Amino acid sequence: VQLQASGGGLVQPGGSLRLSCVASGSIFSSNYMGWYRQAPGKQRELVAGLTRVGFTKHADSVKGRFSISRDNTKRTMYLQMNSLKPEDTAVYYCNAGNTWSPDEYKYWGQGTQVTVSS
């Protein structure tokens, strides 16, 4: 397993979670790394992305609430999620490669479930 996402759980609306993605050395050197999510009945979408040189992008739906970051010493990428909403409920995945497009990836790890509910 080259990418391992964790940190999901059940949280009330307005709450916070921090997801972690541990990657192997070669994967962690990829040009693009990202957090994705897939809700039931919906397509997988990019939530937040990070390039090797530090450029970040966040989906409009999470701007100001979610923040992507990485710790090179731990080969770990994070997604800090604040002010969570019920519509953030989904399975969250991490991936890395030469693109942010989820359609370009064949392999997806197990993901971590995030449920926002009162």
FENHU-V117612 format. One line per field, one symbol per residue. ss: DSSP state (h for helix, s for strand, l for the rest). psi: psi as a letter, one per 40 degrees, with the letter a starting at -180 (. if undefined). A space follows every 50 residues. Layout:
ss=???
psi=???
This chain:
ss=llssssllssslllllssssssslhhhhlllsssssssllllllssssss sllllssslllllllsssssshhhlssssssllllhhhlsssssssslll lhhhlllllllsssssll
psi=hdhhiieiahiiheaiihiihhiidddeeidhiihiihiheiihihdiih ideehiiiideehedihiiihddefhiihhhifiideehihhiiiibeie hdeehdhhadihhhhhi.
